[in-house]
Amino acid sequence: MSYGKTFYRWLFYGLAAGLGLIVQGLVLNHLRLWGIHPFLPPVLTAVAAAQEERQEGLCAAAIFGLICDLTMSPVIPCFYILTFSATAFLAGLIAKRLIVPGFFCDVVCAVAGILVNGIFHALFLTYRGVGDLGAAAAITGSELLLTLPLIPLVYLLYLPIHRRFQAD
């Protein structure tokens, strides 16, 4: 694939992720159930990484993590860079070695992304002495249940981009 096509492919992925962040900030942050709201950024990262090449997905996840670190309040500096990079690495392994890429693979990768984000969040808060693992597991489980219905929407958002720029 030419450099121009690669640039436009990731530009469109970035615009789609930006739309996801806008929806997160304007809508999802205000939808609370059990005191928790759906959290879309790990899903945006995981689905893009599952649909594309591992190296490109990892690079895009680090950049998206940097944007999230700059626009949200992370637990520690570079938190989202770390968690989204781990999510992209895991999604790349799942998509290339375990499950045939497609809708089911993207759902599994998105769930893994939410779990990775929750586990890292719990570990850092527990290390700092702010929370305990049981409460963090309950929050991660609730967040997963609330975010699960949004995974097909992210899949449908990214699918035309993936199909348009898929290598011949």
Secondary structure as a PSIPRED ss2 file (coil, helix, strand):
# PSIPRED VFORMAT (PSIPRED V4.0)

   1 M C   1.000  0.000  0.000
   2 S C   1.000  0.000  0.000
   3 Y H   0.000  1.000  0.000
   4 G H   0.000  1.000  0.000
   5 K H   0.000  1.000  0.000
   6 T H   0.000  1.000  0.000
   7 F H   0.000  1.000  0.000
   8 Y H   0.000  1.000  0.000
   9 R H   0.000  1.000  0.000
  10 W H   0.000  1.000  0.000
  11 L H   0.000  1.000  0.000
  12 F H   0.000  1.000  0.000
  13 Y H   0.000  1.000  0.000
  14 G H   0.000  1.000  0.000
  15 L H   0.000  1.000  0.000
  16 A H   0.000  1.000  0.000
  17 A H   0.000  1.000  0.000
  18 G H   0.000  1.000  0.000
  19 L H   0.000  1.000  0.000
  20 G H   0.000  1.000  0.000
  21 L H   0.000  1.000  0.000
  22 I H   0.000  1.000  0.000
  23 V H   0.000  1.000  0.000
  24 Q H   0.000  1.000  0.000
  25 G H   0.000  1.000  0.000
  26 L H   0.000  1.000  0.000
  27 V C   1.000  0.000  0.000
  28 L H   0.000  1.000  0.000
  29 N H   0.000  1.000  0.000
  30 H H   0.000  1.000  0.000
  31 L C   1.000  0.000  0.000
  32 R C   1.000  0.000  0.000
  33 L E   0.000  0.000  1.000
  34 W C   1.000  0.000  0.000
  35 G C   1.000  0.000  0.000
  36 I E   0.000  0.000  1.000
  37 H C   1.000  0.000  0.000
  38 P C   1.000  0.000  0.000
  39 F C   1.000  0.000  0.000
  40 L C   1.000  0.000  0.000
  41 P H   0.000  1.000  0.000
  42 P H   0.000  1.000  0.000
  43 V H   0.000  1.000  0.000
  44 L H   0.000  1.000  0.000
  45 T H   0.000  1.000  0.000
  46 A H   0.000  1.000  0.000
  47 V H   0.000  1.000  0.000
  48 A H   0.000  1.000  0.000
  49 A H   0.000  1.000  0.000
  50 A H   0.000  1.000  0.000
  51 Q H   0.000  1.000  0.000
  52 E C   1.000  0.000  0.000
  53 E C   1.000  0.000  0.000
  54 R H   0.000  1.000  0.000
  55 Q H   0.000  1.000  0.000
  56 E H   0.000  1.000  0.000
  57 G H   0.000  1.000  0.000
  58 L H   0.000  1.000  0.000
  59 C H   0.000  1.000  0.000
  60 A H   0.000  1.000  0.000
  61 A H   0.000  1.000  0.000
  62 A H   0.000  1.000  0.000
  63 I H   0.000  1.000  0.000
  64 F H   0.000  1.000  0.000
  65 G H   0.000  1.000  0.000
  66 L H   0.000  1.000  0.000
  67 I H   0.000  1.000  0.000
  68 C H   0.000  1.000  0.000
  69 D H   0.000  1.000  0.000
  70 L H   0.000  1.000  0.000
  71 T H   0.000  1.000  0.000
  72 M C   1.000  0.000  0.000
  73 S C   1.000  0.000  0.000
  74 P C   1.000  0.000  0.000
  75 V C   1.000  0.000  0.000
  76 I C   1.000  0.000  0.000
  77 P C   1.000  0.000  0.000
  78 C C   1.000  0.000  0.000
  79 F H   0.000  1.000  0.000
  80 Y H   0.000  1.000  0.000
  81 I H   0.000  1.000  0.000
  82 L H   0.000  1.000  0.000
  83 T H   0.000  1.000  0.000
  84 F H   0.000  1.000  0.000
  85 S H   0.000  1.000  0.000
  86 A H   0.000  1.000  0.000
  87 T H   0.000  1.000  0.000
  88 A H   0.000  1.000  0.000
  89 F H   0.000  1.000  0.000
  90 L H   0.000  1.000  0.000
  91 A H   0.000  1.000  0.000
  92 G H   0.000  1.000  0.000
  93 L H   0.000  1.000  0.000
  94 I H   0.000  1.000  0.000
  95 A H   0.000  1.000  0.000
  96 K H   0.000  1.000  0.000
  97 R H   0.000  1.000  0.000
  98 L H   0.000  1.000  0.000
  99 I C   1.000  0.000  0.000
 100 V C   1.000  0.000  0.000
 101 P C   1.000  0.000  0.000
 102 G C   1.000  0.000  0.000
 103 F H   0.000  1.000  0.000
 104 F H   0.000  1.000  0.000
 105 C H   0.000  1.000  0.000
 106 D H   0.000  1.000  0.000
 107 V H   0.000  1.000  0.000
 108 V H   0.000  1.000  0.000
 109 C H   0.000  1.000  0.000
 110 A H   0.000  1.000  0.000
 111 V H   0.000  1.000  0.000
 112 A H   0.000  1.000  0.000
 113 G H   0.000  1.000  0.000
 114 I H   0.000  1.000  0.000
 115 L H   0.000  1.000  0.000
 116 V H   0.000  1.000  0.000
 117 N H   0.000  1.000  0.000
 118 G H   0.000  1.000  0.000
 119 I H   0.000  1.000  0.000
 120 F H   0.000  1.000  0.000
 121 H H   0.000  1.000  0.000
 122 A H   0.000  1.000  0.000
 123 L H   0.000  1.000  0.000
 124 F H   0.000  1.000  0.000
 125 L H   0.000  1.000  0.000
 126 T H   0.000  1.000  0.000
 127 Y H   0.000  1.000  0.000
 128 R C   1.000  0.000  0.000
 129 G C   1.000  0.000  0.000
 130 V C   1.000  0.000  0.000
 131 G C   1.000  0.000  0.000
 132 D C   1.000  0.000  0.000
 133 L H   0.000  1.000  0.000
 134 G H   0.000  1.000  0.000
 135 A H   0.000  1.000  0.000
 136 A H   0.000  1.000  0.000
 137 A H   0.000  1.000  0.000
 138 A H   0.000  1.000  0.000
 139 I H   0.000  1.000  0.000
 140 T H   0.000  1.000  0.000
 141 G H   0.000  1.000  0.000
 142 S H   0.000  1.000  0.000
 143 E H   0.000  1.000  0.000
 144 L H   0.000  1.000  0.000
 145 L H   0.000  1.000  0.000
 146 L H   0.000  1.000  0.000
 147 T H   0.000  1.000  0.000
 148 L H   0.000  1.000  0.000
 149 P H   0.000  1.000  0.000
 150 L H   0.000  1.000  0.000
 151 I H   0.000  1.000  0.000
 152 P H   0.000  1.000  0.000
 153 L H   0.000  1.000  0.000
 154 V H   0.000  1.000  0.000
 155 Y H   0.000  1.000  0.000
 156 L H   0.000  1.000  0.000
 157 L H   0.000  1.000  0.000
 158 Y H   0.000  1.000  0.000
 159 L H   0.000  1.000  0.000
 160 P H   0.000  1.000  0.000
 161 I H   0.000  1.000  0.000
 162 H H   0.000  1.000  0.000
 163 R H   0.000  1.000  0.000
 164 R H   0.000  1.000  0.000
 165 F H   0.000  1.000  0.000
 166 Q C   1.000  0.000  0.000
 167 A C   1.000  0.000  0.000
 168 D C   1.000  0.000  0.000
